[in-house]
């Protein structure tokens, strides 16, 4: 039986420097970056999703980025399948996969597996959305309580998205969703997973979020949104729900001034970072570093940990500032 191959996972909130650290690790250990971010899957939505493109990749290939057209639907199960394919390819070529995880659900799907739930039914979902529109999400909650009391107890009566999925699973499978979730899941095998968590001090993280929002605008974010209109991309597609795109669309259509849109983006990003921290804090087996991934002191400490966990880098591998 072959030895498990190393897999480095770098997780943490938005703006914590995951990408910068991942590139340095990949350069030193002859690896490639594998994106684990639901927003970076979509083409054309670049600046607002903080994609690392072109020269900024510093010669390190990035996988699982720009896979989808804006109208396409992609689930956690789809991500698990595509990520496993990418990891298998890297393993065959002897390359270290360095996963940058911003979407906790995708990371969980990859590492821990998913319940064997039925596929989406857009027809059923449309009917349930219409019911919610007519009678409110609380009506869906009452339906779910009859079908699956255990799952209903875990979902807020106002959370229409989760209620619709839970009802869909119950009706499509003929079983309560809570039963499916208790089944054993196919975990990722064949890899030695090393999880590195970035947790900068909250005030410093929020300050960086505010500066990064301004930098994105200076880099042409508004022009990017204009180009999305020019392409005829439907504003109702999922990517337009990503933080910033709806706010900038509201500005360009005259609903709000630019400064109001910027403040709304900064606030939404801070809230998102807080939710990410809460999610990742529950992740088991993480080595946490209280700083940013582009801090040389943090990078040095992470390198020292990886030497112990996965072994020294290959002779002649590239590092920042030259080669070793």
C-alpha positions as CSV (number, residue, x, y, z in Angstrom):
1,X,0.0,0.0,0.0
2,X,1.5,3.3,-1.1
3,X,2.4,6.0,1.5
4,X,-0.1,8.9,1.9
5,X,0.9,11.9,-0.1
6,X,1.1,15.3,1.7
7,X,-1.7,17.8,1.2
8,X,-1.2,21.3,2.7
9,X,-4.4,23.2,3.5
10,X,-4.2,26.9,4.3
11,X,-7.4,28.2,5.7
12,X,-8.6,31.4,7.3
13,X,-10.8,34.5,6.7
14,X,-10.8,36.6,3.7
15,X,-7.9,39.1,3.5
16,X,-5.7,37.0,5.8
17,X,-3.1,36.3,3.2
18,X,-3.9,32.7,2.3
19,X,-2.9,33.1,-1.3
20,X,0.4,34.8,-0.6
21,X,1.4,32.0,1.8
22,X,0.2,29.3,-0.5
23,X,2.3,30.6,-3.3
24,X,5.5,30.7,-1.1
25,X,4.8,27.1,0.1
26,X,4.2,25.9,-3.4
27,X,7.4,27.5,-4.8
28,X,9.5,26.0,-2.0
29,X,8.1,22.5,-2.1
30,X,7.5,22.3,-5.8
31,X,3.7,22.4,-5.6
32,X,0.6,23.9,-7.1
33,X,-2.2,25.9,-5.6
34,X,-5.7,24.4,-5.5
35,X,-8.4,26.9,-4.9
36,X,-11.2,26.1,-2.5
37,X,-13.3,29.2,-2.9
38,X,-16.9,29.2,-4.3
39,X,-16.5,32.7,-5.8
40,X,-13.3,32.1,-7.8
41,X,-14.9,29.3,-9.8
42,X,-16.7,31.8,-12.1
43,X,-15.2,33.4,-15.1
44,X,-15.1,37.2,-15.5
45,X,-15.6,37.9,-11.8
46,X,-12.0,38.5,-11.0
47,X,-11.2,41.6,-8.9
48,X,-14.0,41.3,-6.4
49,X,-13.2,37.7,-5.7
50,X,-9.5,38.4,-5.2
51,X,-8.3,36.0,-7.8
52,X,-4.5,35.7,-8.2
53,X,-3.9,36.0,-11.9
54,X,-1.0,36.3,-14.3
55,X,2.3,37.5,-13.0
56,X,0.9,37.6,-9.4
57,X,0.9,33.8,-9.4
58,X,4.7,33.9,-9.6
59,X,4.9,30.9,-11.9
60,X,2.8,28.7,-9.6
61,X,-0.1,27.0,-11.4
62,X,-3.5,27.6,-9.8
63,X,-6.2,24.9,-10.2
64,X,-10.0,25.0,-9.9
65,X,-10.3,28.6,-10.9
66,X,-12.4,30.0,-13.8
67,X,-14.2,26.8,-14.3
68,X,-17.7,28.0,-14.8
69,X,-19.8,30.4,-16.8
70,X,-21.9,32.8,-14.6
71,X,-25.2,31.0,-15.2
72,X,-23.8,27.5,-14.2
73,X,-24.8,25.8,-11.0
74,X,-22.0,24.2,-8.9
75,X,-22.5,22.3,-5.7
76,X,-20.2,21.2,-2.9
77,X,-20.5,17.7,-4.4
78,X,-19.3,19.0,-7.7
79,X,-16.4,20.7,-6.0
80,X,-15.5,17.4,-4.2
81,X,-15.4,15.6,-7.5
82,X,-13.3,18.2,-9.3
83,X,-10.9,18.6,-6.4
84,X,-10.3,14.9,-6.1
85,X,-9.5,14.8,-9.8
86,X,-7.0,17.7,-9.4
87,X,-5.4,16.1,-6.4
88,X,-5.0,12.8,-8.2
89,X,-3.3,14.5,-11.1
90,X,-0.9,16.4,-8.8
91,X,-0.1,13.2,-7.0
92,X,0.7,11.4,-10.3
93,X,3.1,14.2,-11.2
94,X,4.8,14.3,-7.8
95,X,3.6,17.9,-7.1
96,X,2.5,19.1,-3.6
97,X,-1.1,20.3,-3.6
98,X,-1.5,23.5,-1.5
99,X,-5.2,24.1,-0.9
100,X,-6.4,27.7,-0.2
101,X,-9.6,27.3,1.7
102,X,-12.0,30.2,2.0
103,X,-15.2,28.2,1.6
104,X,-15.6,25.9,4.6
105,X,-18.3,23.8,3.2
106,X,-16.2,22.9,0.1
107,X,-13.3,22.0,2.4
108,X,-15.5,19.8,4.5
109,X,-17.0,18.1,1.4
110,X,-13.5,17.3,0.1
111,X,-12.0,16.1,3.4
112,X,-14.9,14.5,5.2
113,X,-17.3,13.6,2.3
114,X,-20.9,14.3,1.8
115,X,-24.1,12.5,2.6
116,X,-25.6,10.6,-0.3
117,X,-28.3,13.2,-0.8
118,X,-30.5,13.3,-4.0
119,X,-29.6,15.7,-6.8
120,X,-31.2,19.2,-7.1
121,X,-34.7,19.4,-8.6
122,X,-35.1,22.9,-10.0
123,X,-38.8,22.3,-10.6
124,X,-39.4,21.4,-7.0
125,X,-37.2,24.3,-5.8
126,X,-39.2,26.7,-8.0
127,X,-42.5,25.5,-6.4
128,X,-41.1,25.9,-2.9
129,X,-39.7,29.4,-3.7
130,X,-43.1,30.4,-4.9
131,X,-44.7,29.1,-1.7
132,X,-42.1,31.0,0.4
133,X,-42.9,34.2,-1.6
134,X,-46.6,33.8,-1.1
135,X,-46.8,32.6,2.5
136,X,-43.3,33.3,4.0
137,X,-40.4,31.2,4.9
138,X,-42.1,30.2,8.2
139,X,-44.6,28.3,6.1
140,X,-41.7,26.1,4.8
141,X,-40.5,25.6,8.3
142,X,-43.9,24.2,9.3
143,X,-43.7,21.8,6.4
144,X,-40.2,20.7,7.3
145,X,-41.3,20.1,11.0
146,X,-43.8,17.6,9.7
147,X,-41.3,15.9,7.4
148,X,-38.2,16.0,9.5
149,X,-38.5,17.5,13.0
150,X,-34.8,17.0,13.8
151,X,-33.6,19.0,10.8
152,X,-36.3,21.7,11.4
153,X,-35.0,22.2,14.9
154,X,-31.5,23.1,13.4
155,X,-32.7,25.6,10.8
156,X,-34.0,29.1,11.5
157,X,-37.6,29.7,10.3
158,X,-36.4,32.6,8.2
159,X,-33.7,30.6,6.3
160,X,-35.5,29.9,3.1
161,X,-32.5,28.5,1.3
162,X,-31.7,25.8,3.8
163,X,-35.4,25.0,4.3
164,X,-35.9,24.5,0.6
165,X,-33.0,22.1,0.4
166,X,-34.1,20.1,3.4
167,X,-37.6,19.7,2.1
168,X,-36.2,18.8,-1.4
169,X,-34.1,16.1,0.2
170,X,-37.0,14.7,2.1
171,X,-39.4,14.6,-0.8
172,X,-36.9,13.4,-3.4
173,X,-35.4,10.6,-1.3
174,X,-38.5,9.6,0.7
175,X,-36.4,9.9,3.9
176,X,-35.7,12.6,6.5
177,X,-32.5,14.6,5.8
178,X,-31.4,13.9,9.3
179,X,-31.3,10.1,8.5
180,X,-29.1,10.8,5.5
181,X,-26.7,12.9,7.5
182,X,-26.2,10.1,10.0
183,X,-24.9,7.8,7.3
184,X,-21.1,7.2,7.0
185,X,-19.4,9.5,4.6
186,X,-16.5,8.7,2.2
187,X,-13.6,10.6,3.6
188,X,-10.6,11.7,1.5
189,X,-8.0,8.9,1.5
190,X,-4.4,8.6,0.4
191,X,-3.3,12.0,1.7
192,X,-1.6,13.2,4.8
193,X,-3.4,16.5,5.5
194,X,-1.6,19.4,7.2
195,X,-4.0,22.2,8.1
196,X,-2.5,25.7,8.6
197,X,-4.9,28.4,9.9
198,X,-4.3,32.1,9.6
199,X,-5.9,34.2,12.3
200,X,-4.7,37.8,12.3
201,X,-5.8,40.1,15.2
202,X,-9.4,41.2,14.4
203,X,-8.7,45.0,14.3
204,X,-5.7,44.5,11.9
205,X,-7.9,42.2,9.7
206,X,-10.7,44.7,9.5
207,X,-8.3,47.5,8.7
208,X,-6.8,45.4,5.9
209,X,-10.3,44.6,4.6
210,X,-11.1,48.3,4.4
211,X,-7.8,49.1,2.6
212,X,-8.2,46.1,0.2
213,X,-11.7,47.3,-0.8
214,X,-10.2,50.7,-1.8
215,X,-7.3,48.9,-3.6
216,X,-9.8,46.8,-5.6
217,X,-11.6,49.9,-6.8
218,X,-8.3,51.5,-7.7
219,X,-7.5,48.3,-9.7
220,X,-10.6,48.7,-11.9
221,X,-13.4,46.9,-10.0
222,X,-16.0,49.3,-11.3
223,X,-14.9,48.8,-14.9
224,X,-15.1,45.1,-14.3
225,X,-18.7,45.4,-13.3
226,X,-19.4,47.6,-16.3
227,X,-17.9,44.9,-18.5
228,X,-20.2,42.3,-17.0
229,X,-23.1,44.4,-18.0
230,X,-21.6,44.7,-21.5
231,X,-21.4,40.9,-21.7
232,X,-25.1,40.7,-21.0
233,X,-24.6,38.7,-17.9
234,X,-27.9,38.3,-16.0
235,X,-27.8,40.3,-12.7
236,X,-29.8,37.4,-11.2
237,X,-27.0,34.9,-11.6
238,X,-25.2,33.6,-8.5
239,X,-21.9,35.6,-9.0
240,X,-23.8,38.9,-8.8
241,X,-24.7,37.9,-5.2
242,X,-21.0,37.9,-4.2
243,X,-19.9,40.6,-1.9
244,X,-19.4,43.9,-3.8
245,X,-20.9,43.1,-7.1
246,X,-24.5,43.9,-6.0
247,X,-23.4,47.0,-4.2
248,X,-21.4,48.3,-7.2
249,X,-24.3,47.4,-9.5
250,X,-26.5,49.5,-7.3
251,X,-24.1,52.4,-7.7
252,X,-23.8,52.1,-11.4
253,X,-27.6,52.1,-11.8
254,X,-27.9,55.2,-9.7
255,X,-29.4,53.7,-6.6
256,X,-26.6,54.7,-4.2
257,X,-23.5,56.9,-4.4
258,X,-20.0,55.3,-4.6
259,X,-19.0,56.0,-1.0
260,X,-22.2,54.4,0.4
261,X,-21.5,51.3,-1.8
262,X,-17.9,51.1,-0.5
263,X,-19.0,51.3,3.1
264,X,-21.6,48.6,2.5
265,X,-18.9,46.4,0.8
266,X,-16.5,46.8,3.7
267,X,-19.2,46.0,6.3
268,X,-20.4,42.9,4.4
269,X,-16.8,41.7,4.1
270,X,-16.1,42.2,7.8
271,X,-19.2,40.1,8.6
272,X,-18.2,37.4,6.1
273,X,-14.7,37.2,7.7
274,X,-16.4,36.8,11.1
275,X,-18.5,33.9,9.8
276,X,-15.4,32.3,8.3
277,X,-13.5,32.5,11.6
278,X,-16.5,30.9,13.4
279,X,-16.7,28.1,10.9
280,X,-12.9,27.4,10.7
281,X,-12.6,27.5,14.5
282,X,-14.6,24.2,14.5
283,X,-12.2,22.6,12.1
284,X,-10.2,19.8,13.8
285,X,-6.4,19.5,13.7
286,X,-5.5,23.0,12.6
287,X,-2.1,24.6,13.5
288,X,-3.1,28.2,14.0
289,X,-0.8,31.2,13.3
290,X,-1.9,34.6,14.7
291,X,-0.9,36.8,11.8
292,X,-1.1,37.4,8.0
293,X,0.2,34.9,5.5
294,X,2.3,37.5,3.8
295,X,4.2,38.4,7.0
296,X,7.8,37.0,6.6
297,X,7.8,35.9,10.3
298,X,4.6,33.9,9.8
299,X,6.0,32.4,6.6
300,X,9.2,31.3,8.4
301,X,7.2,29.7,11.1
302,X,5.0,27.8,8.7
303,X,8.0,26.6,6.7
304,X,9.6,25.3,9.9
305,X,6.3,23.4,10.7
306,X,6.2,21.9,7.2
307,X,9.7,20.7,7.4
308,X,8.7,18.6,10.4
309,X,5.4,17.5,9.0
310,X,6.1,16.8,5.3
311,X,9.9,16.9,5.1
312,X,12.4,19.4,3.7
313,X,11.8,21.1,0.3
314,X,13.4,19.7,-2.8
315,X,16.9,20.8,-3.5
316,X,16.9,23.7,-6.0
317,X,13.2,24.6,-5.4
318,X,12.3,28.3,-5.8
319,X,11.8,30.5,-2.8
320,X,11.1,34.2,-2.4
321,X,14.2,36.1,-3.3
322,X,15.9,33.3,-5.1
323,X,16.5,29.6,-5.0
324,X,17.8,27.2,-2.3
